[in-house]
């Protein structure tokens, strides 16, 4: 059997030796080159635009503007963003398209014979602007005289999406509390920093379809958004994913898909059917795609002397930036996660997404979970300190179990395993054991630490993450299997699997082949995979929300069953198609927050050991014990890779990645000043502990794992720093200067 094994990835050799073809590599001979032109304006109204000088540049073939866009709007969950900012709009879109609300709003696409000519054409555009007031952060956005960034919504505030929870008797809860902790927690932006910047190629295929070869996370959603903006039926658009150099949520929303398709369509109308290639620089990528949401969470938590939580209040504000992207959905996850994986009898939570004229917030690994968990897990650790109760014990006294109601006043989906995860993590990490004495380290070669300045500490955090889409979204996943063999064969000899799910580096396509092999009863090498092409695959849903293994596995099991029926009936090849639909979810009641927002969760806990140099502010993470109930590890090696990768990414989020904005514009859009961890900066030891407590709904019992190791890292780290220094940090990243400032403030 294949499930549970760790075979070599079928794409491993090509990715190691450099022969794998990524979207940036697939540049056809004779291709034109496109330049997507950013506005460079955080908030301004276009008053004039001339393309004549740009069109006169040698090698420029076309300059496309807002007037060329049939339906000048797009958005994954809300059509609030123009494809191109400009004058002479088509008038179809409700959003005023003459206003740039973000420095990376597109104003034109220049197509030329070479990339150099396209850049020269872009530089020659003549645009007049009327500057508008900048709304640089949520505080400015909420002032009484703040300009309304999206007046078309008809709202009198930039706080455009609200969620509530009203559970139990809050007054009674506070009256029962013997100890109360109250804090305001600030969470930062984070750049996805995927290996390959956005790139792609568009052309008209042999069947007349506008085709985009690119890297993304959801083929069918890309197809629908492109078709909408171009005013075409979806079958006129074909999306093909080449190898994808990372995503982490950063390629779930549109980047260059629509403008590439627009260029192919308009040039074909002129009789020019040459393919068109576009690739962003790293600086364009950092400026031009969304980020993890920054925000502020005020959380108040009460408990009695026995360590039982009695009440919680939270106010959550997330900076959506200039456009919604998935902010309404991310806010929902933060809204739920501020209650943690705990029994909360009495609660009030108010959450808002707020427009500003800054880089949009959108999908990023954890999808709102890291922000909410930083607040609740920090509060739990503070509460444990105030009560004099071990933080692991306090969690166990309050952890959800099967049959408990969650924060939304409905029963948690069956398979709640947070207590098992907490216990396993604490035992594996030696949580109650004495820490060894610190050993010196040199954060930089010229700055060796002094033994007398080193302090050691240990911190703990736990939590949960939904698997799959939430809040009533029509979740689904489709698969198709073809069984092959001779007419007189009793059993098939080989099979083809067709699936649209995106392989963004996590090994999803290997896991799909493994699940298909087990479902059919064939060896892995008898399964050929055909992936991520809307011409050959149905709707897979997104490679996000920790859902792809769970959803693809169930769709593959259904397709295998259908194919086997056809085989028994004599069909050759025997074809099985299946659309898996999980149990429905619900939008929350707008006043009480009650409802069933998710059908499945995964559970995690982390214990982190650190050494802090109190003279320099540098932190070394000595050990991370990262424990996860994955239900069933389809491929244990891939699961460990997901855990280790998420830990390193969370490490950067918590310690070094510090996106800087001035006047609402990013000032450090390169890796020389936006510091992701290098190999020498990662935790010394990452101990990945995999629990397999089968989920009742999961294929082979599997849950998702990709996001869980990220979510609890920051609060476990700040708890460890507190254990070492006695200082709580309620904002991060914990750069040396910020650590030193915090230590000095309290001494």
N, C-alpha and C positions, 0 to 999 in steps of 0.2 A: 504494500500500500504506500501511497505517496504522502498523504496528509500526516504531519508529524515529523517528516524527514526534512533534512536541509540539503537538498541537491544543489549543485553548482548552478548559478543563474545562467540562463541561456544567452543573456546579453552581456555577461561579465567580460569575456575576452575582448569583444569589440570596444567596450567602454575603457578597458585598460590599455589597449594598444592604439587607441585613437581612431579606429576605423568606423566607429558608430557615427551615423549621419544625423546630426542635430539640425534644427531649423536654420541655424546660422551657417551651416555648412552646405545646405542644399540650394546653392545659387546656380540656376541653369545657365548654360552658355547663351550669351546674347541678351541676358536679362537687363531690364531697366532698373533703376534704383530710385527709391522714394525717400523723401525726407519729411517726417511729420514735424510741423513747425509749432513750437510752443508759444503761448502769448507772452510769457515773461512778466505778466502782470497779475498780482495777487487779487486785485479788485479794480476793474476799470471798464469803461464803456468804449467800444470801438466807434469812432466817429467818421473814419475814412479808411479806405484800403485801395491801393493800386497794385495790380499785379504786372503792369506793363514792363517795368524794369526787370522783374524776375523772369518773365517770359522771354525777354531779349537776351538772357545769359546763354552763352554758347553751350549747347548740349541739353538745355531744358526742353522737355517734350510737352509738359502740361503743368498747369498750376490749378489745383482744384480748391474751391472755397465753399462756404456754406450754401451758396446758390446751387451747387452741384449735388447736394444731398437730398434725396427724395423725401425722407422723413427724418428731420434733423433732431433726433433724440435717441437716447439709449439709457440703460441702467439694468442691473441684474434683478433688483426687486422694486425699482421705482424709476420711471422715465423722467429723470430730473436733470440730465446732462446733455447738452448739445454735442453732436458729433464734431462739428466745427463752429467756432465762434466767428460771427461775421455779419455783414450787411446783406441785404437782398436775400433774406432767408426765404425758403420755400413756403413758410407760413403754416406748415403742417404741425410743427411741434408747439406745444403750449408754453414751453420754457422760453423766455426771451433769450435769443442767441447772440445778441450783440454785446453781452456782458461777460467778461472773464472773471470768474470767481476763484481762480487758482492759477498759480504761475505756469502750470503744465496743461492748461486748456489748449486744445489744438485750434489753430486759426487757418491752417492751409496744409495741403500736402503737395509737395513739389516732386514731380517725376522727371528724371533726366537720364541721359545715357550712362552717366557714371555717378558714383556717390559724391565725388568732389563737385561735379556740376550741380547736383541737387542741393548741396549745402550752399553753394554760391548763389543759387536761385533763391533759397530761403533767406539769405542775408540781404538780398536785393528787394525784398518785399517792402512796400512803403505803407505803414499803418499809423493812423492818428488815434490817440487815446485820450479820453477824459478820465482822469484818476478819480476813483471813488474811495470812501473811507475804508480803511483796512480793519478787519475784525480778526485780531491776531490770536485770540484764545477764548475759552468759554466765559471768562469773567467779562471781557469786552462784549461778547455776544449777548449777554444777559442784561446789560445796562439799559436803562429806560430809553436812551437816545440812540441805541445801536441801530444801524440800517438793517432792514430786513433783507437777508441775502436771497431768499427765494419768495418774492412777493406773490408769485403765481399760485402759491399754496393757500393764499387768503388768510394767513395767520398773522397775529400781531406780535409774534415772538420768534426768535431763532431756535427755540426749543420746540422741535416739530414732532417728536415721537415720544409718547409717555407710556409708562407701564406702572401698575400698582399691585401691591399685595397688602391685604388686610386680613389677618388671621388671628382668631382667638380674641382675648380680652387683654389689650395691651396694658391698661392701668393695673389690672390684677397681676400681670407678669412683672411689672416694675415694682409693685408692692411686695412681691415675693422674693425679690432679688436682694441678697445680702452683699454682693459685690457687683459693681458695674465698671466696665472699662469703656472708654469713649475715645475714638481716634479719627483723624482725617488722613486718608491714605491717597497718595498721588502716584499714578502709574504713567510711564513714559511711552512715547512713540517707539516703534522698532521697525527697522528696515529688514526686508526678507532676505536680502543678500544671496539670492540664488546664484548658482554658478554661471548660468548663461543669461545675459540680458535679453530683453524681448527682441525677437526677430521672426521673420516669416516671408513667404513668397505667395503671390496670388497669380492666377492665370485662369483661362477658360479651358475646361477639359474637353475631351472628345465628344461628350454628350451635351456640350453647351452650358455646363454648370460653372458658376463662379466658384473657384476652388482656392482655398487658403491652406497652405501647409505651414504649420506653426506649432508652438508648444502651449498647451493650456491645461485646464482641469476638467472641462465638461464639454465634450464635442457638440452635443445636441443643443445645449444652451447657447454656445457660440453661434451655432447655425441659426437659431431663432433670433438672436439679437442682430446679427448681420442682415438677415432677411427683412426684419422689421425696418431697420434704418434705410435699406435700399428699396423698400416698398415691393418686395418680391415674395412669392411663395417659398416655403422652406426648401422644397425639393429643387429649387434653382441654385441653392447654396450647398457646397460640399466642404466639410472641414476634415482635414487629415492632420493628425499629430505625428510629427517626427519624434526622434528621441528628445526628451525634455530635460533640460539641465536644471532641475529643481523648480519648486513652486511655493510650497508652504502656505497656500492661500493667495499668494501674490499674483497668480495667473488665473484666478477664478473670474475676475472681472475683465472687461475689455481693455486692450491696450492699442494694438495696431490692426486688429482683425477687420474692423469696419472700414478704416481708411484704405487698407490694402484692397479689400473687395470693391470699394467705391472706385479706386483707381483702375482696377481691371475692367470694371463695367464701363466706365466712361471712355477709356481708351479703346475698348473693343467697339464701342459705338462709332468711333472715328476710324475704324478699320485696322487698328494697331492691336494685335493679340499677343504681343511679346509678354513674357512673364515679368513680374515686378517684385523686386526684393527690397526689404527694409530691415535695418537692424539698428537698435539703439546703442549708444555708448553706455558705459557704466554710469556716467554722470546723468545722462538722460533717463536711465532706468531708475536711479535713486530719486530723482526729482519727479519722474513721470508716472509712477504707480503708487497705489495706496500703501498705507502703513498700518501696523497695529495701533489701535486706538489709544491715545493718551486720555487721561481722565482723572476725576477726583471722586473718592468715595468716603462719605462720613458714615461711620458704623458705631453703634452703641450696643453693647452686649451685656446682659445681666445673668447672674446665676445665684443659686442659694449656696449655703456653706457645704452642702453635700456634693457640690459640683454639678448640679443639674441646671441646664440652661432654662431660664424662665422667660426671657424676652429679648427681642432684637429689633432695632430700628436702623434703617440704612437709607441714605440718599446718594444716588448714583448719577453722575454726570459724565457722559462720554462725548469727546470732541469728534463729531462726524466729519469735520472738514467741510469742503466746499460742496460735496454731493453725497447722496445717501450711500451709494454702493451697497454694502450689506449691513449698514449701521443699525437698522431696525432689528435685524436678526441677531447681530452680535450683542446688542443691548439686552435682548431677551435672555441670552445665555448668562451675561453678567448679572442680570436681575435674579436669576435662579441661583447662581453660584454664591451670592453673598450670604446665603443661608447655609452653605456648606453641606456636607453629608451628615447632618445632625437633625435630631428631633427638636424642632423649634415650636413650642406650643402657642406663642403669642408673637406676632410680628407685624411691622409696618415697613414696607419698602416702596420708595418712589424713585423711578429711574427715568432719565431723559437723554435723548440724543439731540445734540445741539450743533447747528450749522456754524462754521466759521469760514474765513477766506484763507484756509490753509490746506495742506495736503490732505486728501480724504482718508478717513479710516475705513478699513475693510477687513476682509477675511485674513486671518493669520493663525497659524497653528495654536489651537486652544480656543479660538473664536469667542473671546469674552470671558472664558474660564480663568485665565491667569489674573485678570484684573480683579474679578470678584473673589477668587481664592486668596489673593494677597491680603485683602481686607479681612475676611472672616478668619483665615488661619493665623494672621498676626494677632487678631483679637483673642482667639482661643489661647494662643501662647501667653499673651499678657494676662488673661483670666487665670490660667494655670499658675502663673507666678504670684498673682494677688492672693489666690486661694491656698497656695502652698501645696498644690496637687501636681503630681507628675503629669507633664503634658500628654503623654501617651494614655495614661489612666483617665484623664479628663475626657479625651476623645472617646475612649471606649464606653464611658458612662453615658454618652450622649449620641453615639453613632446610630444611624438608621439600621434597621433590620427588616427582613421581609414582613409585609403587613403594615408597616408604618406609613403614615401620611407624610409626604414631602412638604416643602414650603408652600406648594400650590394647593394644599388641602385635599389631595387625592393620593391614593395608594401608589407607592413606588412600584415600578415594574418588577415582577418576580426575578429573583436572582441578585439580591442586595448582599454584597460580600465585603463591605467596608471593614467590618470588625476582623474578619479573617486576614485582610490585607494589612491592617494596622498591626495586628499581633505578629504576623510573619515578618514585617519590616523591622519592627522593634527587636525581635529576637535575632534576626540576621545581622543587624547593625550593632548588636551588643549595647542597646540603648542605655541600660542601667549601669554599665561598666565604667570604671574610671578611665579618663582619657590619658594617654601617654604624654610625657613632657614634649614641648614643641621642639622641632628641629629647625635650624636656620635655613633661610632661603634668600635668593637674590632676585627680586622682581625685575631689576635691570642690572647689567653687568657691573656698573659703577656704584651700585647701592646695595651692598650686602647688609642683611639684617643683623641687629645686635640681639643676642640671646635674651637679654634682660627686657627687651621691648616686645617679646612675642607672647601672645595669649592664645590659648586653645578653647574651642567651644563646639557644642553639638546642638543641632536644631532639628525639629520634626514638623512635618505637615502631612495632611491627608486630604482626600477629596474625591470628586467624581466628575465624569464627563459623559454627556449624552453621546450615543451612537446613532447617527442618522439625522435627518432633517427634523425640524421641530415646528411646534405652534401651528399645526394644521396644514403645513405644506404637503402637497400631494406626492409623497415619496414613492419612488418606483425604481426598478432596475431590470433591464432586458438582456437576455442572452439567447444565443442560437448555437446548436450543436448539429453537425452532420456526421453520421456514422457510416463508415465505409467497410466493404468486404465483398466477397463473391456471393452470388445468389445461394450457393449451397453451404456457405459458412454458417455454422450454428451461432457464432458470436462475431461481432465486428472486430476487425483487425487494426483499425486506426480511426482517428476522428479529427475533425476540424472544429475549433471553438472560435466563434465570432463574438466579440465583446467590445463595447465602446469605451470602457473604463480607461482612464489615463494612467500611464506609468511615469510617475514623476520622480523616480529614483528609489522608491520604497520597495520595489520587488513585486508589485501587484500582479503583473502578468505571469510571473512564475507561480505565485500563489493560486491564480486562477487556473492555470494548467494543472497544478497539483490537485485542486478540488475537482476539476473535470475528470482527471485520471481515476480518482477514487470513486466518483459518482458513476462512471461508466464501467469501471473494472478493468482498465487498460494500464499498461506501464506508462510512465511519464513521457518517454520518448515517442510514444504513439499518438501524442496529442499535439497538433499544430495549432498555434494561436494566430488569429487575425484580429488586430486590435485598432481601436481609435480612428475609425474612418466612418463618417456618417453614411457613406455609400454602401457599406457592408454590415453596419451594426445599428441596433436600435438605441434607445435612450438609456444610458448607463447611470444617470445622475452624476454628481461631481465626485472627483477624488478629493473629498474633504469630509469634515464632520465625523472622522474616524469610522466611516461607513462603508468603504469600498470592499473590504474583505467580507464583511457581514452581508452587504446587499448583493455583491456579485456572486458570492457563494450560494446564497439562496436562489438567485436566478439561474445559476448553473445547475443546481440540483433539480430545479423544475424543468429546465431544457433537456437534461439527460433523461429524465423520466419520460418526457414526451417523445424524444428520439427513440428510446427503447420500445415504446409502444409501436411507433412506426416500423421499427426493425422487425418486431414480431409479426406485424401485418404484411411483411414482405417487401417493404420499400427499400430501394438501393439507389442512391444513398438514403438513409433514414434521417429525416430532418425534424428536429424538435426546437420549437421556439417557446419562450416563457417570459412572462412579465411578472416579476415578484413585487407584491405590494404588502408591506408590513402592517401591523395594527395601526389604526388611525390615531393621529394626535389632534390636539385642540388648541385654538387660540385661548389665551387666558381671559377670564371675565374682566372687562375694563375697570370695574370698581373694586372687586375683591381679589382678583388675581387667581381665582380658583380655576382648575382645569387639569388636563393631562397633556403636558407639553411634549413628552418624549415616550418612546416605546422601549428603550433599552439604555442602560448606562454601563460604563466601565468604572472601576474603582482603583485608586492608587494611594501610595504613601511613600514618602521619602525621608531619609535621615541623612543629614549633611554634617560633616566634621570640617572645621576650618582652623587655620592659624592666622591671627591678625597681628600685624606689626603696628603697634600703637604710636610709633614715632613717625612712620611714613604713610600710614593709612592703607597699605597694601594688604590684600587678603589672598591667602592660598587656600583653595578647597582641597583638602587632603583625601576625603572619601565621600562618595555619594552612594548610598544604598537606595535603589529605586525599585520598588515592588509594585507589581501590576497583575491584576486578575484579567487575563486575556481570554478566558473561557476555554479555548483550545488554540495552541500555537500551531497554525497551519504549517509554518516553516520557522522553527525556533531560531535559526541564525538570522533570518530577516527580522524577527521580533526583537532580538538583542540589538540589531543595527538600528531599529527605530528608537529603542530606549536610549542608546548611547548618543545617537544624533540629536534627539530632543533635549537631552541633558546638556550637551555642549551648546546648543542654540539658546536654551534657557540661561545657561551660564553667562553668555554674552549679554543677554537682556538684563540680567540682574547686576552685572559687574562693570561692563565696559562700553556698551553700545549707547551712545549719547547723541541722538539726533538734535542738531541745533537749528533753530529758526530765528530769523531777525526780520521784522516787518512782514511776517507771515510767509517768508521764503526760506528754503533750506540753504544753509551756509556751509555744510560739510558733506557734499554729495560725492565723496570718493573714499576709498578704503584707507587712505593715508590719514584721514582725520575721523572717519567713522570706524571705530575699532571693533571688528568682530574677532573672536578668539582665534589665535594661531595655535599650532600644535603644542607650543610651550606654555600656553595659557589655560589649557583645559584642566579639569579635575585630575588629581594624581591617580585616583582609583574610581572607576565607575562599576559598581557591582549590580548587575541586572538580575533581579529575582522575578521569575515568571511563575505565576500561579495559574492553574488550569481548572477553574471551577465553572463548569459548563453553563453557558447562558441558555435558558429554555428556548429562545427563538433563533439563536445563532446557528449557522451552518456548521455541522460537526461540533456545535457548542461554542463557536468562536464569537468573541466580542472584538471591538476595535481597540487599537493600542496607540496609534501614532501620536495623538495629542497629549495623552495622559502624563508622560514623563516631564512635559514642559510646565504643566499647570501649577504644581506645588513647589517648584524649585525656589522662587524668590522668597516666599515666607519661611521656608525651611532654612534658607541661607541667612535671612535677617535674624531669625531666632538663634542660629548658631553664633552670629556676631554678637548678639546680646549676651549669650551665655559666656562668651569670651571677654567682653568688655563692660557689660552692665548697661549698655546703651541700646535703646530701641531706635531703629530707622524705619520711618513710615513713608519714605520715598526712595527711589533708586533710579538709575544704576549707582551702585556703591563704588564710585570712582575714588581713588585715594584722597583727592581733595575734599570730597563730600564726607568721607569717613573721618578725616582729620577734623573737619569743621564740626561734625557731630560729637566727636570725643571732647573737643575743647569747649563746646557749649555746656557740657554737663560736668566739667571739672572746675 
